[in-house]
Amino acid sequence: MVRAPYSSGPGMVCAAAVLACSFVAAGAHNGVTHKSADEAARHLKEQENTPGFPNIKGGDFRLIDQSGSGRSSKDPQNRFQLLFFGYAKCKAICSVALPRMAEVADRLEAEGVMVTPLLITVDPERDTAAALAEAVPKYHPRMIGLTGSEKALDEAYRAFQIERKVVFVDPEQGAVYAHGSYIYLLGPDGTFKTLFPPILGPERIAELVHRYIGGKS
């Protein structure tokens, strides 16, 4: 998790969160230093299912989408899924990761592969189904926003090792959260495949996704 320091204003904490994410993604991972984002991504791929890879098991979640319908981690259209944990009012890393997921989804679609972009909220108090219905289409028409009960969300957070923390409350915008910064790739059955730092370009993420899908289709 990117833990942003306390700040007296949203601009400072948002900037700190973005810089911290960039350092985590491109700099160090489990004590290993990387010279570039690509090198960090290669290390993540090489370490999958080995002791050096993050101990993320993933798991089934059962949440509510922006239309009020139930949804599990399994994609009903049998597509691979790109998952991010964030919130609609986030001005920091979400403003990088959500557009990046949209760019990757569009690039893959142009290459003949449909994926489903997902956002699981870390701010369920404000991210109601109605709020998500207004927010997520601004990023991508196929993006699905997910919320749910405290228990259901906690299960999803634990499955993907997501921590969330209110770093301060802005008098105009409300609570500002520190939270996870990676984009997760899930299979059509909801199984966790790998993760990507959002500072990777859409071309590179799409290339890595193809490796899990098994080539362009």
Short mmCIF file of the C-alpha atoms (twelve columns), coordinates in Angstrom:
data_MODEL
# 
_entry.id   MODEL 
# 
loop_
_atom_site.group_PDB 
_atom_site.id 
_atom_site.type_symbol 
_atom_site.label_atom_id 
_atom_site.label_alt_id 
_atom_site.label_comp_id 
_atom_site.label_asym_id 
_atom_site.label_seq_id 
_atom_site.Cartn_x 
_atom_site.Cartn_y 
_atom_site.Cartn_z 
_atom_site.pdbx_PDB_model_num 
ATOM 1   C CA . MET A 1   0.000   0.000   0.000   1 
ATOM 2   C CA . VAL A 2   1.134   3.550   -0.672  1 
ATOM 3   C CA . ARG A 3   0.961   5.371   2.619   1 
ATOM 4   C CA . ALA A 4   0.730   9.112   2.008   1 
ATOM 5   C CA . PRO A 5   1.959   11.371  4.787   1 
ATOM 6   C CA . TYR A 6   -0.343  13.761  6.583   1 
ATOM 7   C CA . SER A 7   -0.834  16.997  4.711   1 
ATOM 8   C CA . SER A 8   -2.792  20.161  5.277   1 
ATOM 9   C CA . GLY A 9   -4.129  20.083  1.734   1 
ATOM 10  C CA . PRO A 10  -5.167  17.579  -0.927  1 
ATOM 11  C CA . GLY A 11  -2.618  18.704  -3.496  1 
ATOM 12  C CA . MET A 12  0.342   17.803  -1.323  1 
ATOM 13  C CA . VAL A 13  -0.936  14.399  -0.282  1 
ATOM 14  C CA . CYS A 14  -2.026  13.508  -3.822  1 
ATOM 15  C CA . ALA A 15  1.366   14.442  -5.209  1 
ATOM 16  C CA . ALA A 16  3.053   12.460  -2.458  1 
ATOM 17  C CA . ALA A 17  0.925   9.424   -3.227  1 
ATOM 18  C CA . VAL A 18  1.755   9.533   -6.939  1 
ATOM 19  C CA . LEU A 19  5.473   9.893   -6.269  1 
ATOM 20  C CA . ALA A 20  5.399   7.123   -3.695  1 
ATOM 21  C CA . CYS A 21  3.609   4.826   -6.110  1 
ATOM 22  C CA . SER A 22  6.154   5.574   -8.814  1 
ATOM 23  C CA . PHE A 23  8.956   4.721   -6.412  1 
ATOM 24  C CA . VAL A 24  7.329   1.464   -5.347  1 
ATOM 25  C CA . ALA A 25  6.482   0.442   -8.904  1 
ATOM 26  C CA . ALA A 26  9.710   1.382   -10.642 1 
ATOM 27  C CA . GLY A 27  12.174  1.330   -7.791  1 
ATOM 28  C CA . ALA A 28  11.965  -1.444  -5.244  1 
ATOM 29  C CA . HIS A 29  9.863   -4.559  -4.793  1 
ATOM 30  C CA . ASN A 30  10.402  -7.007  -1.941  1 
ATOM 31  C CA . GLY A 31  13.846  -5.534  -1.376  1 
ATOM 32  C CA . VAL A 32  14.932  -5.752  -5.028  1 
ATOM 33  C CA . THR A 33  15.953  -2.531  -6.756  1 
ATOM 34  C CA . HIS A 34  14.892  -1.915  -10.366 1 
ATOM 35  C CA . LYS A 35  16.257  0.634   -12.798 1 
ATOM 36  C CA . SER A 36  13.043  0.995   -14.785 1 
ATOM 37  C CA . ALA A 37  9.330   0.198   -14.731 1 
ATOM 38  C CA . ASP A 38  9.870   -2.478  -17.401 1 
ATOM 39  C CA . GLU A 39  12.527  -4.131  -15.281 1 
ATOM 40  C CA . ALA A 40  10.177  -4.095  -12.298 1 
ATOM 41  C CA . ALA A 41  7.421   -5.671  -14.402 1 
ATOM 42  C CA . ARG A 42  9.804   -8.376  -15.674 1 
ATOM 43  C CA . HIS A 43  10.775  -9.147  -12.112 1 
ATOM 44  C CA . LEU A 44  7.127   -9.452  -11.098 1 
ATOM 45  C CA . LYS A 45  6.470   -11.862 -13.980 1 
ATOM 46  C CA . GLU A 46  9.585   -13.917 -13.305 1 
ATOM 47  C CA . GLN A 47  8.722   -14.240 -9.621  1 
ATOM 48  C CA . GLU A 48  5.130   -15.378 -10.098 1 
ATOM 49  C CA . ASN A 49  4.293   -18.455 -8.033  1 
ATOM 50  C CA . THR A 50  7.724   -18.344 -6.409  1 
ATOM 51  C CA . PRO A 51  8.664   -17.241 -2.868  1 
ATOM 52  C CA . GLY A 52  9.738   -13.830 -4.206  1 
ATOM 53  C CA . PHE A 53  6.346   -13.017 -5.746  1 
ATOM 54  C CA . PRO A 54  3.844   -11.125 -3.600  1 
ATOM 55  C CA . ASN A 55  1.841   -13.644 -1.610  1 
ATOM 56  C CA . ILE A 56  -1.421  -12.693 -3.275  1 
ATOM 57  C CA . LYS A 57  -3.883  -15.526 -3.611  1 
ATOM 58  C CA . GLY A 58  -6.837  -13.567 -4.887  1 
ATOM 59  C CA . GLY A 59  -10.186 -15.169 -4.340  1 
ATOM 60  C CA . ASP A 60  -13.852 -14.971 -5.101  1 
ATOM 61  C CA . PHE A 61  -15.636 -11.769 -4.200  1 
ATOM 62  C CA . ARG A 62  -19.353 -11.124 -4.238  1 
ATOM 63  C CA . LEU A 63  -20.148 -7.463  -4.557  1 
ATOM 64  C CA . ILE A 64  -22.702 -5.073  -6.069  1 
ATOM 65  C CA . ASP A 65  -22.121 -3.252  -9.355  1 
ATOM 66  C CA . GLN A 66  -23.245 0.244   -10.309 1 
ATOM 67  C CA . SER A 67  -26.579 -1.048  -11.592 1 
ATOM 68  C CA . GLY A 68  -27.330 -2.707  -8.252  1 
ATOM 69  C CA . SER A 69  -26.745 -6.231  -9.575  1 
ATOM 70  C CA . GLY A 70  -24.624 -8.810  -7.812  1 
ATOM 71  C CA . ARG A 71  -21.278 -9.715  -9.331  1 
ATOM 72  C CA . SER A 72  -18.624 -12.241 -8.381  1 
ATOM 73  C CA . SER A 73  -14.985 -12.412 -9.427  1 
ATOM 74  C CA . LYS A 74  -15.992 -14.608 -12.373 1 
ATOM 75  C CA . ASP A 75  -16.639 -12.655 -15.539 1 
ATOM 76  C CA . PRO A 76  -20.094 -13.519 -16.954 1 
ATOM 77  C CA . GLN A 77  -18.801 -12.949 -20.494 1 
ATOM 78  C CA . ASN A 78  -15.762 -15.168 -19.928 1 
ATOM 79  C CA . ARG A 79  -13.272 -12.330 -20.349 1 
ATOM 80  C CA . PHE A 80  -10.011 -11.535 -18.628 1 
ATOM 81  C CA . GLN A 81  -10.380 -8.676  -16.152 1 
ATOM 82  C CA . LEU A 82  -8.281  -5.692  -15.081 1 
ATOM 83  C CA . LEU A 83  -8.938  -4.807  -11.447 1 
ATOM 84  C CA . PHE A 84  -8.036  -1.733  -9.417  1 
ATOM 85  C CA . PHE A 85  -8.908  -0.783  -5.838  1 
ATOM 86  C CA . GLY A 86  -9.661  2.923   -5.509  1 
ATOM 87  C CA . TYR A 87  -12.518 5.388   -5.199  1 
ATOM 88  C CA . ALA A 88  -14.450 7.851   -7.306  1 
ATOM 89  C CA . LYS A 89  -13.220 11.025  -5.599  1 
ATOM 90  C CA . CYS A 90  -9.548  9.992   -5.622  1 
ATOM 91  C CA . LYS A 91  -7.298  12.654  -7.157  1 
ATOM 92  C CA . ALA A 92  -4.012  10.771  -6.752  1 
ATOM 93  C CA . ILE A 93  -3.079  7.332   -8.092  1 
ATOM 94  C CA . CYS A 94  -6.632  6.580   -9.268  1 
ATOM 95  C CA . SER A 95  -6.253  9.409   -11.771 1 
ATOM 96  C CA . VAL A 96  -3.349  7.432   -13.240 1 
ATOM 97  C CA . ALA A 97  -4.546  3.842   -12.872 1 
ATOM 98  C CA . LEU A 98  -8.146  4.158   -14.058 1 
ATOM 99  C CA . PRO A 99  -7.320  5.957   -17.331 1 
ATOM 100 C CA . ARG A 100 -4.484  3.470   -17.807 1 
ATOM 101 C CA . MET A 101 -6.899  0.535   -17.476 1 
ATOM 102 C CA . ALA A 102 -9.194  2.204   -19.998 1 
ATOM 103 C CA . GLU A 103 -6.317  2.691   -22.441 1 
ATOM 104 C CA . VAL A 104 -5.286  -0.947  -22.082 1 
ATOM 105 C CA . ALA A 105 -8.871  -2.136  -22.600 1 
ATOM 106 C CA . ASP A 106 -9.158  -0.069  -25.786 1 
ATOM 107 C CA . ARG A 107 -5.791  -1.240  -27.086 1 
ATOM 108 C CA . LEU A 108 -6.637  -4.890  -26.467 1 
ATOM 109 C CA . GLU A 109 -10.050 -4.459  -28.087 1 
ATOM 110 C CA . ALA A 110 -8.346  -3.038  -31.191 1 
ATOM 111 C CA . GLU A 111 -6.194  -6.173  -31.197 1 
ATOM 112 C CA . GLY A 112 -9.225  -8.437  -30.987 1 
ATOM 113 C CA . VAL A 113 -9.258  -9.102  -27.242 1 
ATOM 114 C CA . MET A 114 -12.040 -7.919  -24.944 1 
ATOM 115 C CA . VAL A 115 -11.225 -7.418  -21.264 1 
ATOM 116 C CA . THR A 116 -13.385 -6.070  -18.461 1 
ATOM 117 C CA . PRO A 117 -12.033 -3.151  -16.371 1 
ATOM 118 C CA . LEU A 118 -13.157 -3.291  -12.731 1 
ATOM 119 C CA . LEU A 119 -12.981 -0.796  -9.867  1 
ATOM 120 C CA . ILE A 120 -13.563 -2.044  -6.313  1 
ATOM 121 C CA . THR A 121 -14.151 0.902   -4.025  1 
ATOM 122 C CA . VAL A 122 -12.162 1.583   -0.876  1 
ATOM 123 C CA . ASP A 123 -14.663 4.329   -0.001  1 
ATOM 124 C CA . PRO A 124 -18.038 2.575   0.273   1 
ATOM 125 C CA . GLU A 125 -19.520 5.375   2.367   1 
ATOM 126 C CA . ARG A 126 -19.483 7.699   -0.663  1 
ATOM 127 C CA . ASP A 127 -19.183 5.201   -3.518  1 
ATOM 128 C CA . THR A 128 -22.747 3.979   -3.582  1 
ATOM 129 C CA . ALA A 129 -24.018 2.150   -6.646  1 
ATOM 130 C CA . ALA A 130 -25.539 5.417   -7.874  1 
ATOM 131 C CA . ALA A 131 -22.281 7.333   -7.362  1 
ATOM 132 C CA . LEU A 132 -20.313 4.653   -9.204  1 
ATOM 133 C CA . ALA A 133 -22.870 4.674   -12.027 1 
ATOM 134 C CA . GLU A 134 -22.059 8.337   -12.542 1 
ATOM 135 C CA . ALA A 135 -18.285 8.046   -12.087 1 
ATOM 136 C CA . VAL A 136 -17.011 4.937   -13.867 1 
ATOM 137 C CA . PRO A 137 -18.393 5.591   -17.398 1 
ATOM 138 C CA . LYS A 138 -16.235 8.721   -17.472 1 
ATOM 139 C CA . TYR A 139 -13.219 6.415   -17.642 1 
ATOM 140 C CA . HIS A 140 -14.550 3.665   -19.907 1 
ATOM 141 C CA . PRO A 141 -18.032 2.620   -21.082 1 
ATOM 142 C CA . ARG A 142 -17.408 -0.994  -20.057 1 
ATOM 143 C CA . MET A 143 -15.847 -0.228  -16.677 1 
ATOM 144 C CA . ILE A 144 -17.679 -1.803  -13.771 1 
ATOM 145 C CA . GLY A 145 -17.697 -0.176  -10.344 1 
ATOM 146 C CA . LEU A 146 -18.164 -2.472  -7.369  1 
ATOM 147 C CA . THR A 147 -19.226 -1.829  -3.795  1 
ATOM 148 C CA . GLY A 148 -20.874 -3.939  -1.132  1 
ATOM 149 C CA . SER A 149 -21.245 -4.619  2.553   1 
ATOM 150 C CA . GLU A 150 -18.337 -4.025  4.911   1 
ATOM 151 C CA . LYS A 151 -17.850 -7.782  5.261   1 
ATOM 152 C CA . ALA A 152 -17.919 -8.431  1.520   1 
ATOM 153 C CA . LEU A 153 -15.461 -5.625  0.801   1 
ATOM 154 C CA . ASP A 154 -13.128 -6.700  3.613   1 
ATOM 155 C CA . GLU A 155 -12.984 -10.178 2.097   1 
ATOM 156 C CA . ALA A 156 -11.959 -8.686  -1.246  1 
ATOM 157 C CA . TYR A 157 -9.349  -6.449  0.408   1 
ATOM 158 C CA . ARG A 158 -7.822  -9.399  2.262   1 
ATOM 159 C CA . ALA A 159 -7.756  -11.564 -0.847  1 
ATOM 160 C CA . PHE A 160 -5.667  -8.979  -2.703  1 
ATOM 161 C CA . GLN A 161 -3.747  -7.633  0.318   1 
ATOM 162 C CA . ILE A 162 -5.312  -4.190  0.074   1 
ATOM 163 C CA . GLU A 163 -5.041  -1.820  3.008   1 
ATOM 164 C CA . ARG A 164 -6.929  1.435   3.125   1 
ATOM 165 C CA . LYS A 165 -6.390  4.324   5.471   1 
ATOM 166 C CA . VAL A 166 -7.897  7.777   5.784   1 
ATOM 167 C CA . VAL A 167 -4.897  10.099  5.757   1 
ATOM 168 C CA . PHE A 168 -6.914  13.251  6.356   1 
ATOM 169 C CA . VAL A 169 -10.344 14.756  5.750   1 
ATOM 170 C CA . ASP A 170 -10.502 17.616  3.287   1 
ATOM 171 C CA . PRO A 171 -13.205 20.125  4.292   1 
ATOM 172 C CA . GLU A 172 -14.521 20.296  0.715   1 
ATOM 173 C CA . GLN A 173 -13.779 16.859  -0.773  1 
ATOM 174 C CA . GLY A 174 -14.132 14.688  2.329   1 
ATOM 175 C CA . ALA A 175 -11.953 11.729  3.287   1 
ATOM 176 C CA . VAL A 176 -8.700  11.207  1.382   1 
ATOM 177 C CA . TYR A 177 -7.518  7.583   1.360   1 
ATOM 178 C CA . ALA A 178 -4.168  5.910   0.987   1 
ATOM 179 C CA . HIS A 179 -4.710  2.550   -0.707  1 
ATOM 180 C CA . GLY A 180 -3.292  0.005   -3.150  1 
ATOM 181 C CA . SER A 181 -1.570  1.164   -6.320  1 
ATOM 182 C CA . TYR A 182 -1.381  -1.879  -8.594  1 
ATOM 183 C CA . ILE A 183 -3.609  -3.087  -11.429 1 
ATOM 184 C CA . TYR A 184 -4.453  -6.783  -11.060 1 
ATOM 185 C CA . LEU A 185 -5.044  -9.179  -13.938 1 
ATOM 186 C CA . LEU A 186 -7.742  -11.780 -13.282 1 
ATOM 187 C CA . GLY A 187 -8.673  -14.715 -15.465 1 
ATOM 188 C CA . PRO A 188 -12.234 -15.217 -16.700 1 
ATOM 189 C CA . ASP A 189 -12.805 -17.514 -13.715 1 
ATOM 190 C CA . GLY A 190 -11.629 -14.806 -11.336 1 
ATOM 191 C CA . THR A 191 -8.243  -16.304 -10.537 1 
ATOM 192 C CA . PHE A 192 -5.394  -13.891 -9.857  1 
ATOM 193 C CA . LYS A 193 -2.776  -13.979 -12.632 1 
ATOM 194 C CA . THR A 194 -0.370  -11.094 -12.071 1 
ATOM 195 C CA . LEU A 195 -0.219  -7.377  -11.338 1 
ATOM 196 C CA . PHE A 196 1.106   -4.272  -13.062 1 
ATOM 197 C CA . PRO A 197 2.343   -0.903  -11.797 1 
ATOM 198 C CA . PRO A 198 0.118   1.724   -13.454 1 
ATOM 199 C CA . ILE A 199 3.127   3.749   -14.592 1 
ATOM 200 C CA . LEU A 200 3.740   1.109   -17.264 1 
ATOM 201 C CA . GLY A 201 2.503   2.280   -20.657 1 
ATOM 202 C CA . PRO A 202 -0.661  0.777   -22.168 1 
ATOM 203 C CA . GLU A 203 1.347   -0.913  -24.920 1 
ATOM 204 C CA . ARG A 204 3.519   -2.720  -22.394 1 
ATOM 205 C CA . ILE A 205 0.625   -3.799  -20.181 1 
ATOM 206 C CA . ALA A 206 -1.290  -5.048  -23.235 1 
ATOM 207 C CA . GLU A 207 1.760   -7.023  -24.319 1 
ATOM 208 C CA . LEU A 208 2.000   -8.660  -20.894 1 
ATOM 209 C CA . VAL A 209 -1.733  -9.417  -20.834 1 
ATOM 210 C CA . HIS A 210 -1.373  -11.223 -24.166 1 
ATOM 211 C CA . ARG A 211 1.136   -13.572 -22.580 1 
ATOM 212 C CA . TYR A 212 -1.499  -14.759 -20.137 1 
ATOM 213 C CA . ILE A 213 -4.281  -14.912 -22.690 1 
ATOM 214 C CA . GLY A 214 -2.077  -16.960 -24.993 1 
ATOM 215 C CA . GLY A 215 -1.508  -14.623 -27.903 1 
ATOM 216 C CA . LYS A 216 -3.601  -12.241 -29.914 1 
ATOM 217 C CA . SER A 217 -7.034  -13.479 -30.864 1 
# 
